[in-house]
Amino acid sequence: MTKLLSSFVAALLLSVVAMAEDAPLAVINKVAQEERASTTNPLPQAGAQLPKFFEDDARRGATFVVYWTATGHGLPPGATVMFEYVLEDAPEIHALHVQYDFKTEGARKAAFTIPEKDFRDGGKVKAWRVRILRGRLLASQTSPNWKDTAGGK
């Protein structure tokens, strides 16, 4: 009976370890785009009008917010969230990243603001990819059209 019980416990422990190895260390829950207006301050005079070139879309940009979770006991310092994107008029891949120099646990949020110069020169974001890394790829999510861009090749 003791031999049977110890065999059962050993099998149970092996299955728990196997499940833990298959469990993801990080999960991307959602990627949301937030439009943002220019960060320039309005002119202080009441009723003053800005020149036409201040009003066009070249003074606007976008911020992408990645909602993700470090599962289980969290991730040791060194986890990186990488946001790669391709612009409408610039086929090369641009990249931004946030590196966590501390242990990450539970729900997290990383915000990536497209530099105004990129937005002005290349247009809006056409496709994106998010990857969470720590020595290896932990999680990845792409926009539906990522494979149709230069970034998908």
Beta strands, then each sheet from edge to edge (+ up, - down):
strand 1: 26-36
strand 2: 61-75
strand 3: 79-87
strand 4: 90-100
strand 5: 104-113
strand 6: 125-133
strand 7: 137-142
sheet 1: 1+ 2- 5+
sheet 2: 4+ 3- 6+ 7-
end
